Amino acid sequence: MAIAVQRSSGGWISGLIGILIFSGSLPATRIAVMDFDPLFLTVARATIAGLLAATLLLISRPNRPQKSDWMSLLVVAGGVVVGFPLLTALALEHITSARSIVFIGLLPLATAIFGVLRGGERPQHVFWLFSIVGSGVVAGFAATGSSAGALRGDLFMLGAVIVCGLGYAEGAKLSRRLGGWQVICWALVISLLPMAAFCVATLPDSFAGVGGPAWFGLGYVSLFSMLIGFFFWYRGLALGGIAGVGQLQLLQPFFGLLLAGIVLGEPVGVTMMAVTVGVVACVAGAKRFSR
C-alpha cells in the first residue's frame, strides 16, 4: 500500500515538473522569434532534439516500432514536432506570449476530442456543452483583437492547438505499447533528415545580430520543450494515472501567464486572466464528463 502511494505521489510530482517545463515553451519561443526566423526556429529545434533522441535510442536500444506504428508516428511528428512549433512561432510574430497562452487552455479539450475520433471514446452529452461554451469564450476573446496581425496570430494559435491535440491523442495510443519517451524519440528521429535539410537551407546569412536571449530561447525549446518535458510528463502519466495526472495540464495557462509576466514583462490584464479562468473551467467540466 505504501509503495502504491509513493508511486502515485511520484507520478504527480513528475507530471507537475513536465507541465512547468511546457509552460515555458511559449515565452521561450517569443524570445527566440525576436531574432530567429520562425521557420528556421522550427527546423532547428527539431534537428537538435532529433539528434539527442537518436543518441538516446542508440544507447538504450528499445524495441523497434511495428510496421503499423509508422503512420501513427508520422501523425505525432506532424503534430508535435513540426506543426505545433511552427504555428506557434508564426503566431508569436503577431501576438504576445501571454495572449497565445490563453489558447493553450483548449489543448486538453482538443486532445479529448481527437481521443473520441481516434480512440472510439463516447463522452456524455454534457461534454459537448462545455466544448461549445469553451470554444465560444476563445472565439469571443479572439474577436477583441482590433488589428489584422492579432487575428492572424489567433488563427495560427487555433491551428497549433488542433494539430497538437491530434499529435497528443495519437501518441497516447502508441505509448500504451511503445512507452511514452520512446514515442517522442521515434517521432523526432523520423523527422530528423527532412528537418536537418531544411535547417541547412534556412540558415541565416549571419548570426551576428542574434542576441543571447534568442539563443537561450532556442536552447530551451529544443532541449526542454521538445524532449525533456515529455520524459517527465509521460512518466507522471504512467505512475500516477492518465486520468488523474492529466488534469495537471489545466494549470499550464496559469503557469505560462505567470512566466510571461515575470520573464518578458508582458501585460497580463484582468480580461485575459478572466478568459483563461473561463477556458480552464470549461475544459475541466468537459474532462469531468468525458466518459
N, C-alpha and C positions, 0 to 999 in steps of 0.2 A: 504493500500500500504506500509506504514511504517513498519507494523508488518511483512509483507511478506519479505521485505528487511532485517529486523532484523533476521528473522528465517534463511534466506539464508546465511547471514554473520555468524551466529552462527554455521550453518552446516559446512561451510568451515573451521572455526576455530577448531571445534571439529574433523573434518576429518584430519586436519593437525596435531593435537595432536596425533591422532591414528597412523598416519604414522611415526611420530617421535618416538613413543613407539616401533613400529615394527622395525624401523631402528636399534635399539639397540639389537635386538634379536641375530643376528649372532655374533657380538663382544662378547656379554654376554655368548653365547654358547661356543665360542672359549676359553674364560677364564675358563668356567666350566669343559670342557673336558680335561683340563690340569691335573686335579686331580680326576675327576669322570669318570667312565666307560660310554661310550655313551649310552648303553642300560639302565643302572641304571638312568642316567640323564633323558632319555626319559620317563621312567615309573614314576620316582619321580616327575617330573614337572607335569605330567598328574594327578597323585594322589593328589598332593597339590591343583592344580587348580580344580580338580573334587570335593574335599571336600568343597572348597569355593563355587563352583557352586551349589552343593546340598543344602548348607545352604541358599543361595540366593533364590533358588526355594521354599524351605520350608517357608521362610519368606514372599515372595511375592505371592505365590500360584497362578501362571498363569494357563491358560487352558492347559490341557494335550494334547500332540500331538495326531493326529488321527492315526488309525492303518496303514493307507497308508503312514504315515510320517516316520515310524521307519526305513524302509530300507534306505531312504534318509539320515536320521540321522546317520546311520551306515557308510554311504559313507563319510559324513562330518567328523565323528570321525576318520575313517581310513585315511583321507587325512590330516586334520589339527591337530588332537590330537596325532596320532601315527606316520603316515608316514612322514610328513614334519619334525617334531622334530628329529626323529630317523635318517633319511637320512642326515640331515644337521649336526647332531652330528658326524656321521660317516665320513662325508666329511671333517669336520674341524679337524679330526685327521691327515689329509694328506695335507690340503691346508690352507692358511691363510684366515681370515675372509674377508680381502679386496678382495681376488680373488673370494671367494664364493659370495660376494655381486654383482659382475658383472652378475651372473646368475639370481639374483633376478629381474634384468631388464626384464626378459622374463615372469615373473609371470602374469602381466596384460594380456599379449598375450595368455598365456596358459589358463587363466580364460575365455577369449573371445572365444577361440577355443572350450572349453568344453561347453560354452554357446550355440554355434552352434549345437553341438552334443546332448546336453541335453535339450536345450530350443527351438530348431527348428528355430533359427535365420538364416537369409540368408545375409551375408555380401556381399559387392561389390567385383568384381574380383581384384581390386587393393589391397584389404585387404590381399589376399593370396600372392601377390607380396612382400609386406612388411614383411609378415610372413616368407617367404623363405629367404629373404635377412637377416632378423634379426637372424634366425637360423644359416645361413651361417657365420655371424660375430662371433657368440658364438662358433660354431664348429671350426672356424679358430683360435680363441683365445685359446680354449682348446688344440688344436693341438700343440701350442707352448710350452706346458709343457713337459720338457725333461725326467722327471722321471715317473716311473710307479705309484708312490704314487700320483703325481699330477693328472695323468689321472684317477686314481681310485676316487680321491676326486671330480673331474669334473663330472664323471658319477653319483656319489651319488647326486651331486647338481642338475643335469638334472632330475634325478628321483624325487627329492624333489619338484622341480618346477611343474612337471607333476601331482603328487598326490595332491599337494596343490591347483593347478588350478582346479582340479576336485572337491575338497572339497569346494572351494570358490563358484564355479558355482552351486553346489548342495545346498549349504547353502543359496545362493541368492534366489533360487526358494522358499525355505522354509520360509525365512524371510518375504516374502510378506504376509504370513498368520500368522506365529507364532510370528514374531518380531525378530530383529537381536540378541539381547543379550540372548533371550530365546533359540535360535538355538544353540549357542555355549555352553550354560549351559546344555541343554539336551544332546548334543553330549559328553560333559565331564562326565555327570552323567552315561550314559550308558556304558562309558569306565571305570568307576571307579573301579568296582570289579576286572576285569582282570588286570588292571594297578596296583592296590594295591597289588594283589597277586604276580605279577612279581617284584614289588618294594621290597617286603619282601624277595623274592627268590634271588634277586640280590644285597642285602645289602652287602656292603664291610665288610670284617672281622674287620676292624678298620677305624675310621675316623681321626686317629692321623695325617696322612700325608696330610689331606685336608686343604688347606690354606684359609684365609679369602676371597681372590678374587674369588675362586671357589664357596664358599658359596654364595657370592654376585651374581655370575652368575646364580646359581640355583634359588635363590630367584627372580631374575629379570625375567627369562624366565617362571617361574611358575606363578607369580602374574601379571606381566605386559604383557608379550608376549602372554600368553595363555588365559588371561581373560580380564584384564582391557583395553588393547588395542582394543579389539573387541567392547567394550562398546562405546568408543569414535568414532571408525570407523563407526559402524553401525548407531549411532546417526547422524553423519555427513552425511551419505548417505540419511538418512530419511529426514533431514531438508533441505539440500542443493541440493538434487537430485543426483541420482546414476550416470548419465552420466557426470555431471559437477564435483562433488566432487571426483568421481572415478579416475579422471585424476591426483589427488594428489599422487596416488600410483607410478607414474612415477618418483617422486622425491626421492623414497626410496633408490635407489642405491647411489645417491649423499650423502644423509644424512649418510648412512651406511659407505661409504668410508671415510667420514669426521670423524666419530666416531672411525673407525678402526685406522686411523692415529693419532688421538689425544689421545685416551684411551690406545690403545695397542702399539702405536709407530710402527705400521707395515708400510713398504714402499708402497706408492701408486704412481706407476710410470706413466709416460706420456702415455705409451701404454695402460695401464689398464684404465686410465681416458678416452682415446680416444675410446676404445672399449665400455665403459659404455655409453658414449655420443651416439655412433652409435646404440647401442641396444635400448636406450631410444627413439631415433629418429624413429627407425623402429616401435617400439611399438606405439608411438604417431601417426604415419602415419596409422598403422593398425587400431587403435581405431577410427581415423577420417573417415575411410571407412568401419566401421563395420556394417553399416546399409544402 
